[in-house]
Amino acid sequence: MADKKKVIMLGNEAIARGAYEAGVKVSAAYPGTPSTEISEYLVQYKDHLYCEWSPNEKVAVEVAVGASLSGVRAMACMKHVGFNVAADPAYSVSYMGVNGGLVIVVADDPGLYSSQNEQDTRMVARAAKLPVLEPSDSAEAKEYMKLAFELSEKYDRPFIFRTTTRLAHSQGVVDVEDRREVPDKEYVKNIQKNVMMPGNAKVRHVEIEKLNNELAEASNTLPINTVEMNDTKIGVITSGIPYQYVKEALPAASVLKLGLVNPLPRKLIEDFASKVETLYIVEELDPVIEEQVKSWGVEAIGKEIFTVQGEYSANMLRTAILKEEISVNSPAKAPGRPPILCPGCPHRSVYHVLNKLKIHAAGDIGCYTLGAVPPLSVVDTTMCMGSSISTLHGMEKAKGKEYIKNWVAVIGDSTFLHTGINSLMNMMYNHAAGTVMILDNSTTGMTGHQDHAATGKTLQGEETHAMNISAVCRALGVENVVEVNAFDIETLEKTIKEEAAKDEVSVIITKSPCVLLTKGKKPLYAAHADKCKKCGMCMKPGCPAMAKRPDGTIHIDDTMCTGCGLCEKLCKFDAIELVKEEN
């Protein structure tokens, strides 16, 4: 093996490097912050492995399971809410076990930086009886990935690799090593192990409980569960990123740092607890470790003084444990930056028309969720991927066809392919009515412009068949499918009025690419103060490139303007005009 080389890496990059060094041959994922970059870093090793964007997380896990069954090391990557989508195969493959090592990387989001909830993957993993590894920095992220595959194969268990936003997007020094080429395992037909019908599953349940108990016993001596004995007045059990806060806030304390957080090393924990005067359990989000430790009769302090919400910090621990009053200089006040659609975003044009027509929108997960904020305030609901269409369907079944004629479902192209197809199928199957708007900007925009099944390009950069979304809708039986340019507001308004009035399912596809992907000449618009009537029509869509002058007339910031032309279309007094085009 070549000498180690030290490199500074983001946590997500280190996870990808660990998978590469571990000899992974297949990886499948659906983009979701904070996990997205793992696959984007992994694809740089495409000469050694295969990686893909799957249409959703359930499919990604099933692809990885198939690869594992065939005898190679495989992984799937997603964010915590994506693991909900993948729960069906995850719970069952827990019973099946593995052939080649199988790791499911799940990125939690304490603090809700980019998610609709703060769920704790460790809770889901416990319910699914899946073991969980959790690193504390980039170096551990790489090494724990390699260990996860070894333990997966040794104990015949799929492993969850839990990371969080702070780890995913923090940097650390990593020792880069050579890739280990792991020989493929032979596939042996085993119906009793791999076919999860009731008779087989009953036997497998007994087997996985046995394997988990063996792993729990072994965890007492695993080198990733480490004891740092210092002053015994304070002892802390912790794991993951909170370990960093503990070491900063309580450098003299004794610490039991857990790398394997499910199953827990009971003997190691009980032994550590017996050696310290006061034991604290420091873990972000749910009291997963705390509840188990206390159930063993071990006295400990946890959520009595710590929150179950958001990220922790060293100062928070100093305040809670040491009762210190932390004096912090007031930070400089940065200008407020409320979430808002980009200048020139095609979704803004759609929402402006819906707002004008006083139509409510059942929303979905994507950039277009920002249609809920002022001044557009069109999106009334947002729950999970694909839910907009089903929500609209439920409203129609509850209140009738007339009720939903001033409602639409809005969903993006990537999200439609993720889980929206099933919901549209359900509408057609169950004699529904309602208008579905697919806001097709030709990318997975919210997570950083990843390709999907309708863009014509794979994660590995290969040209491929591009799914025709309008053809898919027609194949499901939708007769009313209309495509329209998002910025053609007159046609868009006419189309929405016509389709929403129908007593059947309609699909309107607004096709305009994400403005951040458009290249070439950029039209620039200018507002003429002498012609401006101060009516405010051009301001209604809330474009951040537009502002009022002190006298109430309109100014367009040409450094922000992307030349979409929406403001010009809205101005009835010719106060806004195209002045030039430039590269």
C-alpha positions in Angstrom: 0.0 0.0 0.0 1.2 3.5 -0.8 2.0 6.0 1.9 -0.9 7.8 3.3 -1.5 11.3 2.0 -3.2 13.9 4.2 -6.0 15.9 2.5 -8.6 18.4 3.9 -12.0 17.1 3.0 -15.7 17.9 3.7 -17.5 15.2 5.6 -19.4 14.2 2.5 -16.3 14.0 0.5 -14.7 11.8 3.2 -17.7 9.5 3.1 -17.3 9.1 -0.6 -13.6 8.4 -0.2 -14.3 5.8 2.4 -16.7 4.0 0.2 -14.2 4.1 -2.7 -11.4 2.8 -0.5 -13.7 0.1 0.9 -14.1 -1.4 -2.6 -17.7 -0.3 -3.2 -18.8 -1.3 -6.7 -22.4 0.1 -6.8 -24.0 3.2 -5.3 -27.5 4.6 -5.7 -29.0 7.8 -4.3 -31.6 10.5 -4.6 -30.3 14.0 -4.0 -31.3 15.5 -0.7 -29.4 18.1 1.4 -27.2 17.5 3.3 -26.4 14.1 1.6 -26.2 15.2 -2.0 -22.5 15.8 -2.4 -21.6 12.2 -1.4 -22.7 10.9 -4.8 -21.2 14.0 -6.6 -17.8 13.2 -5.0 -18.2 9.5 -5.6 -18.8 9.9 -9.3 -15.2 11.0 -9.7 -14.3 7.3 -9.1 -16.6 6.1 -11.9 -13.8 4.2 -13.5 -13.8 1.9 -10.5 -17.5 1.7 -9.6 -21.0 2.4 -10.7 -23.1 5.2 -9.2 -26.5 6.6 -10.2 -29.3 9.0 -9.3 -32.3 6.8 -8.7 -35.8 8.3 -9.1 -36.4 8.0 -5.3 -34.8 6.6 -2.1 -36.8 3.4 -2.1 -35.5 2.5 -5.5 -32.0 3.5 -4.5 -32.0 1.0 -1.5 -33.5 -1.7 -3.7 -30.7 -1.2 -6.3 -28.1 -1.4 -3.5 -29.7 -4.5 -2.1 -29.7 -6.2 -5.5 -26.0 -5.4 -5.9 -25.3 -6.7 -2.4 -27.2 -10.0 -3.1 -25.1 -10.5 -6.2 -22.0 -10.4 -4.1 -20.4 -6.9 -4.3 -20.2 -4.1 -1.7 -23.0 -1.6 -2.3 -24.4 1.6 -0.7 -27.4 3.9 -0.9 -27.4 7.6 0.1 -30.2 9.9 1.2 -31.3 12.5 3.7 -33.3 11.6 6.8 -36.8 12.2 5.3 -35.6 10.1 2.3 -35.1 7.2 4.6 -38.8 7.3 5.2 -39.4 6.6 1.6 -36.8 3.8 1.8 -38.3 2.3 4.9 -40.1 -0.5 3.1 -37.0 -2.2 1.7 -34.9 -1.2 4.7 -37.1 -3.0 7.2 -37.2 -6.1 5.1 -33.5 -6.3 4.1 -32.8 -6.0 7.9 -34.3 -9.5 8.1 -32.6 -10.8 4.9 -29.1 -9.7 5.7 -26.4 -9.3 3.1 -24.0 -11.0 0.8 -21.7 -8.3 -0.2 -21.5 -5.5 2.4 -24.4 -3.1 2.4 -24.4 0.4 3.9 -27.3 2.9 3.8 -25.9 6.4 4.4 -28.5 8.7 6.0 -27.9 12.4 6.7 -30.0 14.0 9.5 -30.6 17.7 9.7 -30.6 19.0 13.3 -31.5 22.6 13.2 -33.8 22.2 10.1 -31.4 23.9 7.7 -33.1 22.4 4.7 -35.8 20.0 5.8 -39.4 19.8 6.8 -38.7 18.0 10.1 -35.9 17.0 12.6 -36.5 13.3 12.8 -33.7 11.2 14.3 -32.6 8.3 12.1 -31.4 6.4 15.1 -35.0 6.0 16.2 -36.0 4.5 12.8 -32.9 2.3 12.8 -33.8 0.9 16.2 -37.3 0.1 15.0 -35.9 -1.6 11.9 -33.3 -3.4 14.1 -30.5 -2.0 12.0 -27.0 -1.3 13.4 -25.8 2.3 13.2 -22.4 3.9 13.0 -21.9 7.6 13.6 -18.6 9.5 13.1 -17.5 12.7 14.7 -15.3 14.2 12.0 -14.2 13.8 8.4 -11.3 11.4 9.3 -13.7 9.1 11.2 -16.2 9.4 8.4 -13.8 7.9 5.9 -12.6 5.2 8.3 -16.1 4.3 9.7 -17.3 3.8 6.1 -14.7 1.1 5.6 -15.5 -0.4 9.0 -19.2 -0.4 8.2 -18.6 -2.7 5.2 -16.4 -5.0 7.2 -18.9 -5.3 10.0 -21.8 -5.7 7.5 -20.2 -8.8 6.0 -19.0 -10.2 9.3 -22.3 -10.0 11.0 -24.6 -10.4 8.0 -26.3 -7.1 8.7 -27.0 -4.0 6.6 -25.6 -1.0 8.4 -26.9 2.5 8.7 -24.2 5.2 8.5 -25.6 8.3 10.2 -24.2 11.7 9.5 -25.6 15.2 10.1 -25.5 18.6 8.4 -22.7 19.8 10.6 -20.5 16.8 9.7 -21.5 16.7 6.1 -20.5 20.3 5.5 -17.5 20.7 7.8 -13.9 20.1 6.8 -11.2 18.0 8.5 -7.9 16.3 7.7 -8.2 12.9 6.2 -5.6 10.2 5.5 -6.1 9.2 1.8 -5.2 5.6 1.1 -5.4 3.1 -1.8 -8.6 1.4 -2.8 -9.1 -2.1 -1.6 -10.3 -4.3 -4.4 -12.6 -6.8 -2.6 -13.3 -10.0 -4.4 -16.9 -10.6 -5.3 -18.7 -13.0 -3.1 -20.3 -16.0 -4.7 -24.1 -15.8 -5.1 -25.8 -18.8 -3.5 -29.5 -19.3 -3.9 -31.2 -19.2 -0.5 -34.9 -18.8 -0.6 -35.3 -19.1 3.2 -33.0 -16.1 3.7 -33.9 -13.9 0.8 -37.6 -14.4 0.2 -39.5 -12.5 2.8 -42.8 -14.3 3.0 -44.2 -15.0 6.5 -42.8 -18.4 7.1 -39.3 -17.4 6.2 -39.5 -14.0 7.9 -40.4 -15.6 11.2 -37.2 -17.7 11.1 -35.1 -14.7 10.0 -36.4 -12.6 12.8 -35.0 -15.0 15.3 -31.7 -15.1 13.4 -31.3 -11.3 13.2 -32.0 -10.9 16.9 -29.2 -13.4 17.5 -26.9 -11.5 15.2 -27.7 -8.2 16.8 -27.0 -9.6 20.2 -23.6 -10.9 19.0 -22.9 -7.4 17.6 -23.9 -5.8 20.9 -21.6 -8.0 22.8 -18.7 -7.3 20.4 -19.4 -3.6 20.6 -18.0 -3.6 24.2 -14.5 -4.0 22.7 -14.9 -2.3 19.3 -12.1 0.3 19.0 -14.6 2.9 17.7 -16.2 2.9 21.2 -13.6 4.7 23.2 -13.1 5.7 26.9 -11.2 8.8 27.8 -10.7 8.8 31.5 -9.9 12.1 33.0 -11.5 13.9 36.0 -14.2 11.5 37.3 -16.4 14.2 38.8 -18.1 14.5 35.4 -18.5 11.7 32.9 -20.2 12.1 29.5 -21.5 9.6 27.1 -21.8 11.1 23.6 -21.3 10.4 19.9 -21.1 12.1 16.5 -20.7 15.9 16.3 -21.8 16.5 19.9 -18.5 14.8 20.9 -16.7 17.9 19.5 -18.8 20.2 21.7 -18.2 18.1 24.8 -14.4 18.2 24.3 -14.5 22.0 23.8 -16.8 22.7 26.7 -15.6 20.0 29.2 -11.9 19.3 28.4 -11.3 17.8 31.8 -14.3 15.5 31.9 -14.2 11.8 31.3 -15.8 10.8 28.1 -17.2 7.6 26.6 -17.4 8.3 22.9 -19.6 5.9 21.0 -19.0 5.1 17.3 -21.5 2.3 17.2 -24.8 3.9 18.5 -27.0 0.9 17.8 -26.8 -1.6 19.4 -25.2 -0.1 22.5 -22.2 -1.6 24.4 -24.0 -2.2 27.7 -21.0 -3.6 29.7 -18.8 -0.8 28.5 -21.4 1.8 29.4 -22.2 0.3 32.9 -18.4 0.1 33.6 -17.9 3.7 32.6 -20.9 4.9 34.6 -19.6 3.2 37.7 -16.3 5.2 37.6 -17.8 8.7 37.4 -19.6 10.7 40.0 -22.2 12.4 37.7 -23.0 11.0 34.3 -24.4 13.1 31.5 -25.6 11.9 28.2 -25.1 14.4 25.4 -26.9 13.6 22.1 -28.7 15.9 19.6 -32.4 15.4 18.9 -34.0 12.3 20.5 -32.9 10.6 23.8 -32.0 7.4 22.0 -28.9 6.5 24.0 -30.4 8.0 27.2 -33.6 6.0 27.3 -31.7 2.7 26.9 -29.1 3.5 29.5 -31.6 4.6 32.0 -33.7 1.5 31.3 -30.7 -0.5 32.6 -30.9 1.3 36.0 -27.9 3.6 35.3 -28.4 7.1 36.7 -27.7 9.8 34.2 -28.7 13.3 33.3 -29.9 14.0 29.8 -32.9 15.7 28.4 -33.8 17.1 31.8 -31.3 19.8 31.0 -30.8 19.5 27.3 -33.2 20.2 24.4 -34.6 17.7 21.9 -34.6 20.5 19.3 -31.9 21.8 17.0 -28.1 21.7 17.1 -26.0 21.8 20.3 -23.0 24.0 20.9 -20.1 24.2 23.4 -21.7 27.2 25.0 -25.0 25.4 25.5 -23.2 22.6 27.3 -21.3 25.1 29.5 -24.5 26.7 30.5 -26.4 23.5 31.1 -23.7 21.5 32.9 -21.4 24.1 34.4 -24.1 26.7 35.0 -21.8 29.3 33.4 -23.2 32.6 32.3 -21.9 33.0 28.8 -21.1 36.5 27.7 -21.1 36.8 24.0 -20.5 39.9 22.0 -23.4 40.9 19.9 -22.6 39.8 16.3 -22.8 42.3 13.5 -26.3 42.5 12.2 -26.4 41.2 8.6 -29.2 42.4 6.3 -32.1 40.1 6.5 -32.2 37.5 3.7 -35.7 35.9 3.7 -36.0 32.9 1.4 -37.1 34.0 -2.0 -37.2 32.6 -5.6 -34.2 33.7 -7.7 -34.5 36.6 -10.1 -35.9 35.2 -13.4 -37.2 32.0 -11.8 -40.0 30.5 -14.0 -41.9 29.5 -10.9 -42.4 33.2 -10.0 -44.3 33.7 -13.3 -46.6 30.7 -12.5 -47.3 31.9 -9.0 -48.0 35.4 -10.1 -50.8 34.1 -12.4 -52.2 31.8 -9.7 -52.2 34.7 -7.3 -54.0 36.9 -9.8 -56.6 34.2 -10.3 -56.9 33.7 -6.5 -56.2 30.0 -6.9 -54.8 28.0 -4.0 -51.9 25.6 -4.5 -51.3 22.3 -2.7 -47.5 22.4 -2.7 -44.6 19.9 -2.7 -40.9 19.7 -1.9 -38.6 21.8 -4.1 -37.6 25.4 -4.9 -41.2 26.1 -5.7 -42.2 25.7 -2.0 -41.0 29.3 -1.8 -44.3 30.2 -3.4 -45.7 30.1 0.1 -43.9 33.3 1.2 -45.0 36.9 0.6 -45.7 38.5 -1.7 -46.9 35.5 -3.7 -48.3 33.4 -0.8 -49.9 30.9 -3.2 -48.7 27.6 -1.7 -51.1 26.6 1.1 -49.7 23.1 2.0 -46.3 21.4 1.9 -45.8 18.0 3.5 -43.5 15.6 1.6 -42.3 14.5 -1.8 -45.2 13.8 -4.1 -47.9 14.8 -1.6 -49.3 17.8 -3.5 -51.2 15.6 -6.0 -52.6 13.3 -3.3 -53.6 16.2 -1.1 -55.6 17.7 -4.0 -57.2 14.4 -4.6 -58.2 14.1 -0.9 -59.8 17.6 -1.0 -61.8 16.7 -4.1 -63.1 13.4 -2.5 -64.0 15.3 0.7 -65.6 18.4 -0.8 -66.4 17.6 -4.4 -65.4 18.8 -7.9 -66.6 22.3 -7.5 -64.6 22.9 -4.4 -61.2 22.2 -6.0 -61.8 24.4 -9.1 -59.9 27.1 -7.3 -57.1 24.8 -6.3 -54.2 23.2 -8.2 -51.4 20.9 -7.2 -47.9 22.2 -8.0 -45.0 19.8 -8.3 -41.5 19.9 -9.9 -40.3 17.6 -12.6 -37.8 15.7 -10.4 -40.4 15.4 -7.6 -43.1 14.2 -10.1 -40.7 11.4 -11.1 -39.9 10.7 -7.5 -43.3 10.0 -6.1 -45.8 12.2 -8.0 -46.4 9.6 -10.7 -48.1 7.3 -8.2 -50.4 10.1 -6.9 -51.4 11.0 -10.5 -52.1 7.4 -11.2 -54.3 7.3 -8.1 -56.3 10.3 -9.4 -57.0 8.5 -12.6 -57.8 5.2 -11.0 -60.3 6.7 -8.6 -62.3 8.9 -11.0 -60.9 12.1 -9.7 -61.0 15.7 -10.9 -58.4 18.4 -10.4 -55.6 20.3 -12.1 -52.0 19.3 -11.6 -49.2 21.7 -12.5 -45.8 20.2 -13.2 -43.3 23.0 -13.0 -40.7 21.6 -15.3 -37.4 23.5 -15.0 -35.3 20.6 -16.3 -33.3 19.8 -13.2 -33.4 18.9 -9.5 -33.0 22.5 -8.6 -33.2 22.7 -4.8 -30.3 20.4 -4.1 -27.9 22.0 -6.7 -29.0 21.0 -10.2 -28.7 17.2 -10.3 -29.9 15.3 -13.4 -32.9 13.0 -13.2 -34.8 10.6 -15.5 -36.2 13.4 -17.7 -33.0 15.4 -18.3 -31.3 12.9 -20.7 -28.1 12.6 -18.7 -27.0 10.2 -15.9 -25.0 10.9 -12.7 -21.9 9.5 -14.5 -22.4 12.0 -17.3 -23.6 9.6 -19.9 -26.3 10.6 -22.5 -29.4 8.5 -21.9 -33.1 8.2 -22.7 -35.0 11.3 -21.4 -38.3 10.5 -19.9 -41.1 12.4 -21.7 -43.3 13.7 -18.8 -46.2 14.7 -21.0 -46.2 11.2 -22.5 -46.0 9.6 -19.1 -49.1 11.6 -18.0 -51.0 10.5 -21.1 -49.9 6.9 -20.6 -51.6 7.1 -17.1 -54.8 8.0 -18.9 -54.8 11.8 -18.6 -56.4 13.2 -21.7 -56.0 16.9 -20.8 -52.2 17.5 -21.0 -51.0 21.0 -21.9 -47.5 22.3 -22.2 -46.9 26.0 -21.9 -44.0 28.4 -21.5 -44.0 29.6 -17.9 -43.3 33.2 -19.0 -46.1 33.3 -21.6 -48.4 34.7 -18.9 -51.4 35.3 -21.2 -51.4 31.8 -22.5 -50.7 30.4 -19.0 -53.6 32.4 -17.5 -56.0 31.2 -20.2 -54.8 27.6 -19.8 -55.2 27.5 -16.0 -58.8 29.0 -16.3 -59.8 26.4 -18.9 -58.3 23.4 -17.2 -59.4 24.2 -13.7 -63.0 24.5 -14.9 -63.1 20.9 -16.1 -64.7 18.1 -14.2 -61.8 15.7 -14.8 -58.0 15.5 -14.3 -55.9 18.0 -16.2 -52.1 18.4 -16.2 -50.4 21.7 -17.1 -46.7 21.4 -17.7 -44.9 24.7 -17.5 -41.6 24.2 -19.4 -38.9 26.8 -18.7 -35.4 25.9 -17.6 -34.0 27.0 -14.3 -32.5 30.4 -14.7 -29.3 29.4 -13.1 -28.7 26.9 -15.8 -29.4 29.2 -18.8 -26.4 30.4 -20.8 -25.8 32.7 -23.7 -27.0 36.2 -24.1 -28.8 37.8 -21.2 -31.5 40.4 -22.0 -31.4 43.4 -19.8 -34.4 45.6 -18.9 -34.6 49.1 -17.6 -37.4 51.1 -15.9 -38.0 54.6 -17.1 -39.0 56.8 -14.2 -40.7 59.4 -16.5 -43.2 56.7 -17.7 -43.7 54.9 -14.4 -47.2 55.4 -13.0 -46.2 53.9 -9.6 -49.0 51.3 -9.9 -46.9 48.5 -8.4 -48.0 45.8 -10.9 -44.4 44.9 -11.8 -43.6 44.5 -8.1 -46.4 42.0 -7.4 -44.3 38.9 -8.3 -41.7 40.0 -5.8 -38.6 39.8 -8.0 -35.5 40.8 -5.9 -34.0 42.6 -8.9 -36.7 45.3 -8.6 -37.0 48.0 -6.0 -38.8 51.3 -5.5 -36.9 54.6 -5.7 -37.6 57.1 -2.9 -40.2 58.8 -5.2 -42.1 55.5 -5.7 -40.9 54.8 -9.2 -39.3 51.5 -10.1 -35.6 50.7 -10.5 -34.2 47.5 -11.9 -30.8 46.3 -10.6 -29.0 45.2 -13.8 -26.5 43.1 -11.7 -29.4 40.9 -10.6 -31.8 41.0 -13.6 -31.7 37.8 -15.6 -33.8 39.2 -18.4 -36.9 37.0 -17.9 -39.1 39.8 -19.1 -41.9 39.2 -16.7 -41.9 42.8 -15.4 -42.2 44.1 -19.0 -45.2 41.9 -19.6 -46.9 43.3 -16.5 -46.3 46.9 -17.2 -49.2 48.5 -19.2 -47.5 51.9 -19.6 -44.3 50.9 -21.5 -42.2 52.1 -18.5 -40.1 48.9 -18.7 -38.3 48.0 -21.9 -35.6 45.8 -23.2 -32.5 48.0 -23.5 -29.7 45.6 -24.5 -28.5 42.0 -24.7 -25.1 41.0 -23.5 -23.2 37.7 -23.0 
